[in-house]
């Protein structure tokens, strides 16, 4: 008797329906055995039985062979097969959707009413996507068991745990789905600080205690120790019904919000004091776990109470190992009776391993792959259809955006910009926004609903936020919005906060905008404002008009008084001369203050109106030629030189490489690298594109002759490309670096015959590039006690410098093996992030997380000494470079500044220019020419060209102007100064 087949999955969708049809066809044929079917169909038994198993769609040829063997209608089953294929792939492959589909289908979900929707809509995915794992997801939270156990033991022993990790490293998930469930029976209090952390804390505590939050907030503000007493009150109430509830676990997620959205330094300190006292009190009943992004470590050290406990309380959350990633991928699928195709698992491990911030991208890619599953199998084809590792998130966001109408796209832009907290010397972060801050119009509500359905946003009853900060990094459209509107968004964010304050103080007129702030706020586009903000501005305008009316009245009274005093003034002729001189002095000082404010405003204005900004900066410099206006002019015109252009026509990416002559630029952006002709930096011309085989590149560098490009990627592979014909670059070779962790940087020796790679495995590896098609490993340099980051060869190629997270710079012999350490330079107090040799090789310039750059005399190694220190940055010095002539140097930082220095006297470097990037952090810097032309890369992947030659900037300034500054614009920025436009002609 034939063996019974396994029942079909009722949630199998179109595949299950297709398999059921084949089984009915076999029943009508008298249920022949698969051995008999195989004999008639000329296919194997396993192939035919799999066709009716419902796990994956068989090929058309196998289907028709099965049908022929059962005596079915081949034409009918050809149509059935095609309908099934369309139902299975068409609802998932979102790239081919028509524009009128619903937003859920656009986001990668099945269309409403289709077979896929009916069969799958109630199936819980085994992956959470962008959202953090919650306590309810602990059953599918795998891969972090070891670190969770470590954190739980730490919290049990010390009561205070501060987790530091990169955005996307899984801090929130470890706390919510790992640590909290480990404290079984212990009640927990989970919240994010928001703009008012003490108020948020009071609301959560009061809700638990069942009391009014007002007195709790007042008590916390007056005395932070109230937190500890309130916790004891809560636990005393719970112990009446639950004897095990003798402690409270407090989890503060996204702790960086106390720096990004909380503007009250006093409230910030009191909030931290409350948490620390609650965890450290002798009779403490509280355990406190805090999650904070690693790039805010320096900010944490500025809080007096927190810096004392950090050495004993902090724990890092690093990237997952390959085995941990394997568990995170395979075990949730196994719990849902799914299989992960071997090729897919291999690809996911290669894409995610060693990449900081990879976990939300991995989880989202897995979720989208699950939506495109073939039966019970997650496949590589589904993963590629979803867009791949980073592309899955970008594709989801883009398809969501494309499905919106024009008016709803504008609403989406306003909504997403409002949900981002702009970085002040750090990366941008997500912002949790109260619903009352949003307009309640139909477009906003629709966009919010669809973005939430696509899992790009999360919304609860009172607040809305971006699902994960990975969306800020990986959605180019959102990055473009932020770059274009950054200055305007800062003004808008300040207006929102002012509106909230005005409403909270019962519309106190003393909180209204006046003067310059009101004028700046009136420049915001009306359609970007909410109804609350428009009411606030209307009140400001009304107050301003009333103030002007009172001023005119006072002036009239003053005029009458002046008339009465004319006789007395005639008697005071001797004092007139003195009064005139005093008036001249006051006028001059007033005019200078106006000019300096205009110069500062030009820098903020430059990203979204470069023509007007250039004219304001030029006029300010001509009226007051001093260092501050000079810096503003250079900043404004340099930024304008690389201002907004259509996407694809402006260099963009994370990693730059520039040829020795500065005429060609390579920009690595994920798996692709684009070559650019920079002969005229103001008009870059796109050349060829290099495909990195799907692997993102951490660092790229040209060989000295510019005909070969070398790069190292996330997959620990060294690649070399022939770019002698930049329109058609070709791969020469690729080979494993054998580093055991991520590769950070690549350097090439001056003769092009040797390269060095640095890695987070604390080593440097040397490579023989004599034959670029066959690079050969030479040596492994060990000695650093932390991640090795920058590497650089001296001009003559005899030495190699490497910087490390251990705070030291090592100089190595690069001439012959053994490549021993010649000298160790000690002086930085934190990580070393950037290195550059002077052209003569006698001086080394290093940049560090300690906010300084140092000059070192290395002319007589192994003897060395520290020379001058360049210390004008307010945050990490991320990049350094020497000019080709060696007399000047440039340093760039996370604080968004580009500082140029005269280093002719290396012991006394002097500042030449302090330029400002209104777009935020600057990560990389390269010289393009000896005249001081500099290329930088920002944290948002934009490339900017800067000029430090003032004469050149003055000569070209008006060439970049489109339309003369109007009288109204002049009056706004130069009140009481004569209208003298600096560029009175319109360029042809």
Secondary structure in CASP SS format (residue, H / E / C, confidence):
PFRMAT SS
TARGET T0000
AUTHOR 0000-0000-0000
METHOD secondary structure of the structure
MODEL  1
X C 1.00
X C 1.00
X C 1.00
X C 1.00
X C 1.00
X C 1.00
X C 1.00
X C 1.00
X C 1.00
X C 1.00
X C 1.00
X C 1.00
X C 1.00
X H 1.00
X H 1.00
X H 1.00
X H 1.00
X H 1.00
X H 1.00
X H 1.00
X H 1.00
X H 1.00
X H 1.00
X H 1.00
X H 1.00
X H 1.00
X H 1.00
X H 1.00
X C 1.00
X C 1.00
X C 1.00
X C 1.00
X C 1.00
X H 1.00
X H 1.00
X H 1.00
X H 1.00
X H 1.00
X H 1.00
X H 1.00
X H 1.00
X C 1.00
X C 1.00
X C 1.00
X H 1.00
X H 1.00
X H 1.00
X H 1.00
X H 1.00
X H 1.00
X H 1.00
X C 1.00
X C 1.00
X C 1.00
X C 1.00
X C 1.00
X C 1.00
X C 1.00
X C 1.00
X H 1.00
X H 1.00
X H 1.00
X H 1.00
X H 1.00
X H 1.00
X H 1.00
X H 1.00
X H 1.00
X H 1.00
X C 1.00
X C 1.00
X C 1.00
X C 1.00
X H 1.00
X H 1.00
X H 1.00
X H 1.00
X H 1.00
X H 1.00
X H 1.00
X H 1.00
X H 1.00
X H 1.00
X H 1.00
X H 1.00
X H 1.00
X H 1.00
X H 1.00
X H 1.00
X H 1.00
X C 1.00
X C 1.00
X C 1.00
X H 1.00
X H 1.00
X H 1.00
X C 1.00
X C 1.00
X C 1.00
X C 1.00
X C 1.00
X C 1.00
X H 1.00
X H 1.00
X H 1.00
X H 1.00
X C 1.00
X C 1.00
X C 1.00
X C 1.00
X C 1.00
X C 1.00
X C 1.00
X C 1.00
X H 1.00
X H 1.00
X H 1.00
X H 1.00
X H 1.00
X H 1.00
X C 1.00
X C 1.00
X C 1.00
X C 1.00
X C 1.00
X C 1.00
X C 1.00
X C 1.00
X C 1.00
X C 1.00
X C 1.00
X C 1.00
X C 1.00
X C 1.00
X H 1.00
X H 1.00
X H 1.00
X H 1.00
X H 1.00
X H 1.00
X C 1.00
X C 1.00
X C 1.00
X C 1.00
X H 1.00
X H 1.00
X H 1.00
X H 1.00
X H 1.00
X H 1.00
X H 1.00
X H 1.00
X H 1.00
X H 1.00
X H 1.00
X H 1.00
X H 1.00
X H 1.00
X C 1.00
X E 1.00
X E 1.00
X E 1.00
X E 1.00
X E 1.00
X E 1.00
X C 1.00
X C 1.00
X C 1.00
X C 1.00
X C 1.00
X H 1.00
X H 1.00
X H 1.00
X H 1.00
X H 1.00
X H 1.00
X H 1.00
X H 1.00
X H 1.00
X H 1.00
X H 1.00
X H 1.00
X C 1.00
X C 1.00
X C 1.00
X C 1.00
X E 1.00
X E 1.00
X E 1.00
X E 1.00
X E 1.00
X E 1.00
X C 1.00
X C 1.00
X C 1.00
X C 1.00
X H 1.00
X H 1.00
X H 1.00
X H 1.00
X H 1.00
X H 1.00
X H 1.00
X H 1.00
X H 1.00
X H 1.00
X H 1.00
X H 1.00
X H 1.00
X C 1.00
X C 1.00
X C 1.00
X H 1.00
X H 1.00
X H 1.00
X H 1.00
X H 1.00
X H 1.00
X H 1.00
X H 1.00
X H 1.00
X H 1.00
X C 1.00
X C 1.00
X C 1.00
X H 1.00
X H 1.00
X H 1.00
X H 1.00
X H 1.00
X H 1.00
X H 1.00
X H 1.00
X H 1.00
X H 1.00
X H 1.00
X H 1.00
X H 1.00
X H 1.00
X C 1.00
X C 1.00
X C 1.00
X C 1.00
X C 1.00
X C 1.00
X C 1.00
X C 1.00
X E 1.00
X E 1.00
X E 1.00
X E 1.00
X E 1.00
X E 1.00
X C 1.00
X C 1.00
X C 1.00
X H 1.00
X H 1.00
X H 1.00
X H 1.00
X C 1.00
X C 1.00
X C 1.00
X C 1.00
X H 1.00
X H 1.00
X H 1.00
X H 1.00
X H 1.00
X H 1.00
X H 1.00
X H 1.00
X H 1.00
X H 1.00
X H 1.00
X H 1.00
X H 1.00
X H 1.00
X H 1.00
X H 1.00
X C 1.00
X C 1.00
X C 1.00
X C 1.00
X C 1.00
X E 1.00
X E 1.00
X E 1.00
X E 1.00
X E 1.00
X E 1.00
X E 1.00
X E 1.00
X H 1.00
X H 1.00
X H 1.00
X H 1.00
X H 1.00
X H 1.00
X H 1.00
X C 1.00
X C 1.00
X C 1.00
X H 1.00
X H 1.00
X H 1.00
X H 1.00
X H 1.00
X H 1.00
X H 1.00
X H 1.00
X H 1.00
X H 1.00
X E 1.00
X E 1.00
X E 1.00
X C 1.00
X C 1.00
X C 1.00
X C 1.00
X C 1.00
X H 1.00
X H 1.00
X H 1.00
X H 1.00
X H 1.00
X H 1.00
X H 1.00
X H 1.00
X H 1.00
X H 1.00
X H 1.00
X H 1.00
X H 1.00
X H 1.00
X C 1.00
X C 1.00
X C 1.00
X E 1.00
X E 1.00
X C 1.00
X H 1.00
X H 1.00
X H 1.00
X H 1.00
X H 1.00
X H 1.00
X H 1.00
X H 1.00
X H 1.00
X H 1.00
X H 1.00
X C 1.00
X C 1.00
X C 1.00
X C 1.00
X C 1.00
X C 1.00
X H 1.00
X H 1.00
X H 1.00
X H 1.00
X H 1.00
X H 1.00
X H 1.00
X H 1.00
X H 1.00
X H 1.00
X H 1.00
X H 1.00
X H 1.00
X C 1.00
X C 1.00
X E 1.00
X C 1.00
X C 1.00
X E 1.00
X E 1.00
X C 1.00
X H 1.00
X H 1.00
X H 1.00
X H 1.00
X H 1.00
X H 1.00
X H 1.00
X C 1.00
X H 1.00
X H 1.00
X H 1.00
X H 1.00
X H 1.00
X H 1.00
X H 1.00
X H 1.00
X H 1.00
X H 1.00
X H 1.00
X H 1.00
X H 1.00
X H 1.00
X H 1.00
X C 1.00
X C 1.00
X C 1.00
X H 1.00
X H 1.00
X H 1.00
X H 1.00
X H 1.00
X H 1.00
X H 1.00
X H 1.00
X H 1.00
X H 1.00
X H 1.00
X H 1.00
X H 1.00
X C 1.00
X E 1.00
X E 1.00
X C 1.00
X C 1.00
X C 1.00
X C 1.00
X C 1.00
X C 1.00
X C 1.00
X E 1.00
X E 1.00
X C 1.00
X C 1.00
X E 1.00
X E 1.00
X H 1.00
X H 1.00
X H 1.00
X C 1.00
X C 1.00
X C 1.00
X C 1.00
X H 1.00
X H 1.00
X H 1.00
X H 1.00
X H 1.00
X H 1.00
X H 1.00
X H 1.00
X H 1.00
X H 1.00
X H 1.00
X H 1.00
X C 1.00
X C 1.00
X C 1.00
X E 1.00
X E 1.00
X E 1.00
X C 1.00
X C 1.00
X C 1.00
X E 1.00
X E 1.00
X E 1.00
X E 1.00
X C 1.00
X C 1.00
X C 1.00
X H 1.00
X H 1.00
X H 1.00
X H 1.00
X H 1.00
X C 1.00
X H 1.00
X H 1.00
X H 1.00
X H 1.00
X H 1.00
X H 1.00
X H 1.00
X H 1.00
X H 1.00
X H 1.00
X H 1.00
X H 1.00
X H 1.00
X H 1.00
X H 1.00
X H 1.00
X H 1.00
X H 1.00
X H 1.00
X H 1.00
X H 1.00
X H 1.00
X H 1.00
X H 1.00
X H 1.00
X H 1.00
X H 1.00
X H 1.00
X H 1.00
X C 1.00
X C 1.00
X C 1.00
X C 1.00
X H 1.00
X H 1.00
X H 1.00
X C 1.00
X C 1.00
X C 1.00
X H 1.00
X H 1.00
X H 1.00
X H 1.00
X H 1.00
X H 1.00
X H 1.00
X H 1.00
X C 1.00
X C 1.00
X C 1.00
X H 1.00
X H 1.00
X H 1.00
X C 1.00
X C 1.00
X H 1.00
X H 1.00
X H 1.00
X H 1.00
X H 1.00
X H 1.00
X H 1.00
X H 1.00
X H 1.00
X H 1.00
X H 1.00
X H 1.00
X H 1.00
X H 1.00
X H 1.00
X H 1.00
X H 1.00
X H 1.00
X H 1.00
X H 1.00
X H 1.00
X H 1.00
X H 1.00
X H 1.00
X H 1.00
X H 1.00
X H 1.00
X H 1.00
X H 1.00
X H 1.00
X H 1.00
X H 1.00
X H 1.00
X H 1.00
X C 1.00
X H 1.00
X H 1.00
X H 1.00
X H 1.00
X H 1.00
X H 1.00
X C 1.00
X H 1.00
X H 1.00
X H 1.00
X H 1.00
X H 1.00
X H 1.00
X H 1.00
X H 1.00
X H 1.00
X H 1.00
X H 1.00
X H 1.00
X H 1.00
X H 1.00
X H 1.00
X H 1.00
X H 1.00
X H 1.00
X H 1.00
X H 1.00
X H 1.00
X H 1.00
X H 1.00
X H 1.00
X H 1.00
X H 1.00
X H 1.00
X H 1.00
X H 1.00
X H 1.00
X H 1.00
X H 1.00
X H 1.00
X C 1.00
X C 1.00
X C 1.00
X C 1.00
X H 1.00
X H 1.00
X H 1.00
X H 1.00
X H 1.00
X H 1.00
X H 1.00
X H 1.00
X H 1.00
X H 1.00
X H 1.00
X H 1.00
X H 1.00
X H 1.00
X C 1.00
X C 1.00
X C 1.00
X H 1.00
X H 1.00
X H 1.00
X H 1.00
X H 1.00
X H 1.00
X H 1.00
X H 1.00
X H 1.00
X H 1.00
X H 1.00
X H 1.00
X H 1.00
X H 1.00
X H 1.00
X C 1.00
X C 1.00
X C 1.00
X C 1.00
X C 1.00
X C 1.00
X C 1.00
X C 1.00
X C 1.00
X C 1.00
X E 1.00
X C 1.00
X C 1.00
X E 1.00
X E 1.00
X E 1.00
X E 1.00
X C 1.00
X C 1.00
X C 1.00
X C 1.00
X C 1.00
X E 1.00
X E 1.00
X E 1.00
X E 1.00
X E 1.00
X E 1.00
X C 1.00
X C 1.00
X E 1.00
X E 1.00
X E 1.00
X E 1.00
X E 1.00
X E 1.00
X C 1.00
X C 1.00
X C 1.00
X H 1.00
X H 1.00
X H 1.00
X C 1.00
X E 1.00
X E 1.00
X E 1.00
X E 1.00
X E 1.00
X E 1.00
X E 1.00
X C 1.00
X C 1.00
X C 1.00
X C 1.00
X C 1.00
X E 1.00
X E 1.00
X E 1.00
X E 1.00
X E 1.00
X E 1.00
X C 1.00
X C 1.00
X C 1.00
X C 1.00
X C 1.00
X E 1.00
X E 1.00
X E 1.00
X E 1.00
X E 1.00
X E 1.00
X C 1.00
X C 1.00
X C 1.00
X E 1.00
X E 1.00
X E 1.00
X E 1.00
X E 1.00
X E 1.00
X C 1.00
X C 1.00
X C 1.00
X H 1.00
X H 1.00
X H 1.00
X C 1.00
X E 1.00
X E 1.00
X E 1.00
X E 1.00
X E 1.00
X E 1.00
X E 1.00
X C 1.00
X C 1.00
X C 1.00
X C 1.00
X C 1.00
X C 1.00
X E 1.00
X E 1.00
X E 1.00
X E 1.00
X E 1.00
X E 1.00
X C 1.00
X C 1.00
X C 1.00
X C 1.00
X C 1.00
X E 1.00
X E 1.00
X E 1.00
X E 1.00
X E 1.00
X E 1.00
X C 1.00
X C 1.00
X C 1.00
X C 1.00
X E 1.00
X E 1.00
X E 1.00
X E 1.00
X E 1.00
X C 1.00
X C 1.00
X C 1.00
X H 1.00
X H 1.00
X H 1.00
X C 1.00
X E 1.00
X E 1.00
X E 1.00
X E 1.00
X E 1.00
X E 1.00
X C 1.00
X C 1.00
X C 1.00
X C 1.00
X C 1.00
X C 1.00
X E 1.00
X E 1.00
X E 1.00
X E 1.00
X E 1.00
X E 1.00
X C 1.00
X C 1.00
X C 1.00
X C 1.00
X C 1.00
X E 1.00
X E 1.00
X E 1.00
X E 1.00
X E 1.00
X E 1.00
X C 1.00
X C 1.00
X C 1.00
X E 1.00
X E 1.00
X E 1.00
X E 1.00
X E 1.00
X E 1.00
X C 1.00
X C 1.00
X C 1.00
X C 1.00
X C 1.00
X C 1.00
X C 1.00
X E 1.00
X E 1.00
X E 1.00
X E 1.00
X E 1.00
X E 1.00
X C 1.00
X C 1.00
X C 1.00
X C 1.00
X C 1.00
X E 1.00
X E 1.00
X E 1.00
X E 1.00
X E 1.00
X E 1.00
X C 1.00
X C 1.00
X C 1.00
X C 1.00
X C 1.00
X E 1.00
X E 1.00
X E 1.00
X E 1.00
X E 1.00
X E 1.00
X C 1.00
X C 1.00
X C 1.00
X C 1.00
X E 1.00
X E 1.00
X E 1.00
X E 1.00
X E 1.00
X E 1.00
X E 1.00
X E 1.00
X C 1.00
X C 1.00
X E 1.00
X E 1.00
X E 1.00
X E 1.00
X E 1.00
X E 1.00
X E 1.00
X E 1.00
X C 1.00
X C 1.00
X C 1.00
X C 1.00
X C 1.00
X C 1.00
X E 1.00
X E 1.00
X E 1.00
X E 1.00
X E 1.00
X E 1.00
X C 1.00
X C 1.00
X C 1.00
X C 1.00
X C 1.00
X E 1.00
X E 1.00
X E 1.00
X E 1.00
X E 1.00
X E 1.00
X C 1.00
X C 1.00
X C 1.00
X E 1.00
X E 1.00
X E 1.00
X E 1.00
X E 1.00
X E 1.00
X C 1.00
X C 1.00
X C 1.00
X C 1.00
X C 1.00
X C 1.00
X C 1.00
X E 1.00
X E 1.00
X E 1.00
X E 1.00
X E 1.00
X E 1.00
X E 1.00
X C 1.00
X C 1.00
X C 1.00
X C 1.00
X C 1.00
X E 1.00
X E 1.00
X E 1.00
X E 1.00
X E 1.00
X E 1.00
X C 1.00
X C 1.00
X C 1.00
X C 1.00
X C 1.00
X C 1.00
X E 1.00
X E 1.00
X E 1.00
X E 1.00
X E 1.00
X C 1.00
X C 1.00
X C 1.00
X E 1.00
X E 1.00
X E 1.00
X E 1.00
X E 1.00
X C 1.00
X C 1.00
X C 1.00
X H 1.00
X H 1.00
X H 1.00
X H 1.00
X H 1.00
X H 1.00
X H 1.00
X H 1.00
X H 1.00
X H 1.00
X H 1.00
X C 1.00
X C 1.00
X C 1.00
X C 1.00
X C 1.00
X C 1.00
X H 1.00
X H 1.00
X H 1.00
X H 1.00
X H 1.00
X H 1.00
X H 1.00
X C 1.00
X C 1.00
X C 1.00
X C 1.00
X C 1.00
X C 1.00
X C 1.00
X C 1.00
X C 1.00
X C 1.00
X C 1.00
X C 1.00
X C 1.00
X C 1.00
X C 1.00
END
